[in-house]
Amino acid sequence: MNSADGLLGLLRARRSVRRFKPDQVDRAVLERLVEAAAWAPSAGNRQDWLFTVVTSAQVRARMAEAVRERWREIIEANRSQGYAEGLESYAAAYAMFPEAPAVAVVSVRVTSLVQKRMFGTEAGATAGGVASAAMAAQNLMLAACAQGLASCCMTGALVAGPKIAELAGLGRKQEIVCLVALGWPAEVPPAPPRKPLEEIARFVE
């Protein structure tokens, strides 16, 4: 097997896992994952990302409660619209922090006022910090898969973003891009189907 086949195999093997064994992940392993994340490309090579790895059970429990509370507020606010049932099933997947022995809070430096003045509403996309952090998160998850670890990228939890930022000790200059739950898998779910190439690709020649 050549290196290209090995990479494609790793891409196909990665799964989003939401059930973890209680075993802790060694600090050295977590540091290797962050190092892998830091090899992602970044806009202007600024590397504006920050990886806050939360292993404290108490902090993870408080993060989970903050997410549950915020989703409860959203569900109640939308109950009269008939959305509650769908939201409840959706929200249940985003408060599983206590199950994962580690959660990486992936954040990036907020877009500067200078950039906002220069680029207006396109400032965030032009600065590229969020895209860079997202690529770094993918590196982290692929590295986890290569180590036999499981991961799950979460954005639905960011309804409680300000509280999570507070619990993670992030300052106002950091914007959370996603959370990545990490741990040893208690399950290996089957691969979800992928859309065929003709539905997702366009070639302008």
Secondary structure by P-SEA (a helix, b strand, c coil): ccaaaaaaaaaaacccccccccccccaaaaaaaaaaaaacccccccccbbbbbbccaaaaaaaaaaaaaaaaaaaaaaccccaaaaaaaaaccccccccccbbbbcccccccaaaaaacccccccccaaaaaaaaaaaaaaaaaaaacbbbbbbcccccaaaaaaaaacccccccccbbbbbccccccccccccccccccccccc
